[in-house]
Amino acid sequence: MTNHLVSPLTLMWTHQMNKIAVSVSEAAAMLSLGRSSIYELMDACELEKIKFGRRTLITVESINNAVAKRLVNGRAAA
């Protein structure tokens, strides 16, 4: 039997996938971007934000869609 180790990043990503929305910091960690880049993506309407009072959350669906869009655009340019 092979002993498979799972990286902390994989565990975090799997945990985030069970959520509907994540914080700006969580989204930044998921995408390996800075918080300011996440705010820029929200301003460009590439990430969907939800406001609860002062708290800003980003939908996991919009994160997945943004990544998929970049993958498609990257493949088309190659």
LODREN-963115 format. One record per residue: x, y, z of N, C-alpha, C, O in turn. Coordinates in pm, whole numbers, plus 50000, padded with zeros to 5 digits. Example, Ala and Ser with C-alpha at 12.3 -4.5 7.8 and 13.67 -1.06 7.14 Angstrom:
BEGIN
513194943150780512304955050780513204967050780514244966850846/512854977550708513674989450714512905000350787513415011450804/
***
This chain:
BEGIN
500844988250000500005000050000500885012550000501815013550081/500615021849911501375034049901500815044549996499595046150009/501705051550062501295061850156501265075250081502325080450045/500085080950058499945093549985499775104950082498905104650168/500625115150069500505127050150499755137650071499945139049950/498915144950139498135155550076498675168850126498835170850246/498955177850032499515190750072498465199250143497265197650120/498915208250230497975217350298497165225750199495995228650224/497775229550086497065237449986495925229449926494835234849904/496155216649899495095207949846493965206649945492795207049908/494305204850073493275203850176492465216750185491245216350197/493155228450179492455241250187491525242750067490365246750083/492025239449946491215240949825489975232049832488885236349796/490155219649877489025210449890488005215849989486805215049965/488485221250100487585226950200486825238950142485635240450167/487515247450066486875259350009485825255449906484835262449889/486035244349837485095240249734483735236449792482735236149720/483685233449921482425230249986481665242650031480535241750077/482285254150017481655266750056480995273249935481365270649821/480015281649962479365289449855480145302149828480255306649714/480695307949935481445320449923482595320350022482545313650125/483645327949989484835328750074485205343350094484765352150019/486025345950195486485359550221487495363850115487975355650036/487805376650114488795381850020490145375050043490825371349947/490525373350169491805366750200491815352250154492815347450102/490705345250173490615331350128490685330549976491355321649922/490005339549907490045339749760491465342549712491935336449616/492145351849779493535354949742494415342649758495245339849672/494235335249868495025323149890494695312549786495595305649737/493425311049752493015301049655493645303649518494005294249447/493775316449482494285320049350495765323949351496325327249247/496385323549468497785327749484497985341949434498945345049364/497065350549473497115364749438497075372949566496765367749674/497395385649553497275394749666495845399749680495045398849586/495535405049797494185410349822493845421549724492705422649680/494825429949690494555441049598494175435849459493345441749390/494785424749419494425418649289492995413349293492285414049193/492585407949407491205403149420490235414749408489215413649340/490535425949473489675437749462489625442849319488575447249272/490755442349247490775446449106489875437349022489155442148934/489935424249048489075414848976487595417249007486745415648920/487295420949132485905424249167485465436949096484345437649046/486335447149092486015459649023485795457448874484985464448812/486505447748817486375444548674485215434848649485005430348536/484455431748755483305422548748483705408448706482875400948654/484955404648729485385390948702485105381848820484975369748804/485025387648940484655380149059483395386449117483285398649127/482455377849155481175382449209481285383849361481665374549432/480945395849409481035398149553479645398849616478665402649552/479615395149742478395395749823478755403749947479755400850012/477955413549980478205421750098477235417850209476025417050187/477765415550327476995413650450477495424150546478485422050617/476805435550550477305446550631478635451250573478725454850456/479665451050656480995455050611481795443350553482865445350496/481295431350569482005419350525481785417050376480655417350328/482865414750303482805411750160483185397150138484235392550183/482325390150068482585376250032482575375049881481935382849811/483305365249830483365362549687482815348649663483185339149733/481935347249564481365334149538482425324749481483235328849397/482425312349526483365302349476483075299649329483995297149251/481825300249291481465298349150482155308649061482655305148954/482185321249104482835331549022484345329549016484975332748916/484925324249124486365321049123486625310149020487545311248939/485825299549025485975288648927485795293648785486535289748695/484795302348763484535307748629485695316348581486055315848463/486275324348670487405332948632488615324448592489305327648495/488875313848666489985304948633489725298048499490615297348415/488505293048480488165286348353488305295948235488795292048129/487865308248253487965318448148489425320948112489765322047994/490275321948213491705324248188492335312248117493195313948030/491905300248155492425288248088492065288147941492905285447855/490795291147911490335291347772491065302247694491535299847583/491175314247751491865325247682493345322247662493915325747559/493955315847761495375312147750495625301947641496625302747570/494725292447629494855282147525494605287947387495245283847290/493695297447378493395303647247494575312047200494825313047080/495305318147294496445326647257497665318347221498555323147150/497725306047268498915297547245498945291947104499875284647068/
***
